[in-house]
């Protein structure tokens, strides 16, 4: 399964999709990126005149790339257009 196919199976859409590209993926891990744009919706009020990416958004970005993309890759033999993955997780140890 290639990177674009993995991204297409993500259960997110804009403005909550935080994966632009997967640069490396194997059963041992994944590397990818997302570029935060200046006009992201959360910058408007976080913080006034000094926009900072909220930690929860950074954590979500790591989870989308590092866990969900990897999970889709690892489940590739069980996933199809008719059988999209239902991936949810929780952690307090980021």
N, C-alpha and C positions, 0 to 999 in steps of 0.2 A: 504494500500500500504506500503510495507516494505522499509527500507532504501536503499537497493541495487537497487530496482526498481526505486525509486526516482532518484538516481544518474544516472541510465541508461537513464533516460529521459532528463537529462541536455543537453542543446544545445552546449556543448563544448567537445573538445578532447584535449589530450596532444599536445602541451605543455601549453595549456591555460585552463586546467581543474584543479581547485584548491579546490577540495573536495575529501578527502580520506574516510571519514566516517561521518555518521550522528548518534549521540549518543542518541539524544532525539528529538522527534517531536510530536507536537499536534497542534490543531487549534490556540493555544495561542503563539506558538513560536517554535524555532528549535535551537538545539545545535549540532555542528559538529566540525570537525577539518581537517586540512591539514598540513602536515609536509614539510617544505621547505628543499629540498635536496641541498647539497653543490654545485652540478653541474647544478643548474637551469640556463637557458640560460641568464637571465637578470643580474646575478652576474658578468659575464665576464667583463662588462664595467661599473658597478655601485657600487662602486667606485674602482679605481685601488688600489690593495693591501689592500683594506678595504671594502669588499663586504657588501652592505646593501640592504635589501629588499625594493624596491621602494614603496612609499606610495600608488601609483595607483594600484599596485599589491595587497597590503594589503586590499585596499578598494574593489577591485574585488573579493578577497577571501571572505570578509564579505558579499558581495552582492550575490555571488553564493550560499553560505550556508544559509545566513539569509533571503534572499528574494526569490531567484529562487527556492531553495529546498522547502521552505515553500509554495510558490505559486503552485508548482506541487502537493504538499500534499493537499492543499486546493481545487485544481481542479481535484482531483483523480477520481471522478465519470465521468468526461468529457474527460479523457485522456486514450488512448489505444496505442498499437504499431502502429496502422494505423493513429492515430490522435495525433501526438506528439505536445506538447505545443510550441507556438511561444511567448516566454516571452522576453520583452525588457523593460527597465526602465531607468530613469534618476533621479538624485538627486544632489542638491548642498548643502544638509544639512546632511552630514554624521557625 
